């Protein structure tokens, strides 16, 4: 396979582009494709070394795919989208390996290794994806505890088995997929424990008849697990991981079917060296927050999500949000949302008439209506029950970066803290390099549970640029004092009020 | 630090579906670890059975790969003398020097090196 030379964007210089798409997963690729088809040139940035995002992640460029089927159906879907991207022509300037570290108005700061620069975009599509919802429990920081997405990435793109003997725990259909992939990679999967009820029951599956592809995926994985003799246990979850330096065993057991409160008297211990945990996903909304978009808390979509129109417009003119980063609904929905965003961007740039834009939006809009039925099923799955917050004990680490315990968070509450920002100031929760991505979603639920309020009342931990660590040299090259000049505003995060 | 080379070589790579890149060797805490071009540092270490990648600043607790997508910063190590490098996002390079990171890690003779780098 020919290896494409990845050129670095012109460092230190300000570029102007008609459309900047941030995120090269399903939504971002689809937005770029439709924008280019509409005649709108666009620049597509992604942090990963190759386009694809997480679900359509490609193996490294130096690997050669011998058997595409061994890599799963999503590999094929990703390949089809990349082929569309390639066919969309020279209007797309794709720059993998490039992180966006901040947004001020329409000025976007990027970093690629030690190089950096800014891009002023007339329009922006933010397609930043989602990440595994962190759920704290005793031992969750031990090496050998992996997120479902992380384990899947290793097996799918690196073909490395992250352990020998595994328990897979959490909720949602991804558990089946990951368990199956681990099994095929030679890992002994002792059980899959699903906190919820069977979301793939015949009744639930009846709702997705309009989507035979998804139905077949779920059935295939379920059948494969049954063939392999891997038990699937409902209304059970992991209680703790044990080990001195790495995972040596885990405790799991039943939960109350309504509240998911752990029933500890009936816990069982099993020797494993790998625990894979997947409790759904949280949208990555740092960039929509920095861009100044209004957000609202929607349980079913994974938490804080940007407010959008049916054309994927956020509350900031010229800024679109598409895909899981705007509300978790999976890759198939992300692609259609991305298409609508790209078409609308071309329309607003004056390159497509409104009738033509409407004609082009019709097929993806119809697909979204069909997928909405799948979403109903997903909504039920991703509705986390409050008992999950009871897994953690006072000693459990709440903030992985700063090593803040649940007891310290509770101490801040006792001293009058009423939201995440106050807890951050009192405990250092969320002040580490992950910027609260790992602690904010779970602590919002924990604190809300304790206070008897909704997680939306807990506010957010405001993202601050650079949202990914950058060297001082890279930041110096950004000429930050000049950023925002075009809009006549100082270099302050536009979304600092959250 | 326990490395599998000491006893019997461990390899958790799955041999189907993919033809890997060119074999290379990285050096982890002074010991050679085999890897393939294109692999992340974290994947090469996992394949060799090494899962403790750092210890924390406050409690000295062991940490390893967790999110695998560059968001959690649990897998950071000292790579080619630069601390806090996300090993899940960093491809291996032949001869790459990797160290288990203690706490926040250290820059070697920080003053002279980073000044030169910033001026470059």
Boltz contact constraints between the chains, C-beta under 6 A:
constraints:
  - contact:
      token1: [A, 54]
      token2: [B, 69]
      max_distance: 6.0
  - contact:
      token1: [A, 59]
      token2: [B, 18]
      max_distance: 6.0
  - contact:
      token1: [A, 60]
      token2: [B, 38]
      max_distance: 6.0
  - contact:
      token1: [A, 62]
      token2: [B, 21]
      max_distance: 6.0
  - contact:
      token1: [A, 62]
      token2: [B, 37]
      max_distance: 6.0
  - contact:
      token1: [A, 62]
      token2: [B, 38]
      max_distance: 6.0
  - contact:
      token1: [A, 63]
      token2: [B, 18]
      max_distance: 6.0
  - contact:
      token1: [A, 63]
      token2: [B, 20]
      max_distance: 6.0
  - contact:
      token1: [A, 63]
      token2: [B, 21]
      max_distance: 6.0
  - contact:
      token1: [A, 63]
      token2: [B, 38]
      max_distance: 6.0
  - contact:
      token1: [A, 64]
      token2: [B, 19]
      max_distance: 6.0
  - contact:
      token1: [A, 66]
      token2: [B, 17]
      max_distance: 6.0
  - contact:
      token1: [A, 66]
      token2: [B, 19]
      max_distance: 6.0
  - contact:
      token1: [A, 67]
      token2: [B, 17]
      max_distance: 6.0
  - contact:
      token1: [A, 70]
      token2: [B, 16]
      max_distance: 6.0
  - contact:
      token1: [A, 70]
      token2: [B, 17]
      max_distance: 6.0
  - contact:
      token1: [A, 71]
      token2: [B, 17]
      max_distance: 6.0
  - contact:
      token1: [A, 131]
      token2: [B, 71]
      max_distance: 6.0
  - contact:
      token1: [A, 143]
      token2: [B, 51]
      max_distance: 6.0
  - contact:
      token1: [A, 143]
      token2: [B, 52]
      max_distance: 6.0
  - contact:
      token1: [A, 143]
      token2: [B, 62]
      max_distance: 6.0
  - contact:
      token1: [A, 143]
      token2: [B, 64]
      max_distance: 6.0
  - contact:
      token1: [A, 144]
      token2: [B, 51]
      max_distance: 6.0
  - contact:
      token1: [A, 147]
      token2: [B, 67]
      max_distance: 6.0
  - contact:
      token1: [A, 150]
      token2: [B, 67]
      max_distance: 6.0
  - contact:
      token1: [A, 150]
      token2: [B, 68]
      max_distance: 6.0
  - contact:
      token1: [A, 153]
      token2: [B, 68]
      max_distance: 6.0
  - contact:
      token1: [A, 158]
      token2: [B, 39]
      max_distance: 6.0
  - contact:
      token1: [A, 158]
      token2: [B, 43]
      max_distance: 6.0
  - contact:
      token1: [A, 159]
      token2: [B, 13]
      max_distance: 6.0
  - contact:
      token1: [A, 159]
      token2: [B, 14]
      max_distance: 6.0
  - contact:
      token1: [A, 159]
      token2: [B, 18]
      max_distance: 6.0
  - contact:
      token1: [A, 160]
      token2: [B, 12]
      max_distance: 6.0
  - contact:
      token1: [A, 160]
      token2: [B, 13]
      max_distance: 6.0
  - contact:
      token1: [A, 160]
      token2: [B, 43]
      max_distance: 6.0
  - contact:
      token1: [A, 160]
      token2: [B, 46]
      max_distance: 6.0
  - contact:
      token1: [A, 160]
      token2: [B, 47]
      max_distance: 6.0
  - contact:
      token1: [A, 161]
      token2: [B, 12]
      max_distance: 6.0
  - contact:
      token1: [A, 162]
      token2: [B, 46]
      max_distance: 6.0
  - contact:
      token1: [A, 185]
      token2: [B, 14]
      max_distance: 6.0
  - contact:
      token1: [A, 245]
      token2: [B, 52]
      max_distance: 6.0
  - contact:
      token1: [A, 245]
      token2: [B, 62]
      max_distance: 6.0
  - contact:
      token1: [A, 246]
      token2: [B, 51]
      max_distance: 6.0
  - contact:
      token1: [A, 403]
      token2: [B, 56]
      max_distance: 6.0
  - contact:
      token1: [A, 403]
      token2: [B, 58]
      max_distance: 6.0
  - contact:
      token1: [A, 403]
      token2: [B, 59]
      max_distance: 6.0
  - contact:
      token1: [A, 433]
      token2: [B, 73]
      max_distance: 6.0
  - contact:
      token1: [A, 434]
      token2: [B, 72]
      max_distance: 6.0
  - contact:
      token1: [A, 434]
      token2: [B, 73]
      max_distance: 6.0
  - contact:
      token1: [A, 437]
      token2: [B, 71]
      max_distance: 6.0
  - contact:
      token1: [A, 438]
      token2: [B, 72]
      max_distance: 6.0
  - contact:
      token1: [A, 473]
      token2: [B, 117]
      max_distance: 6.0
  - contact:
      token1: [A, 473]
      token2: [B, 118]
      max_distance: 6.0
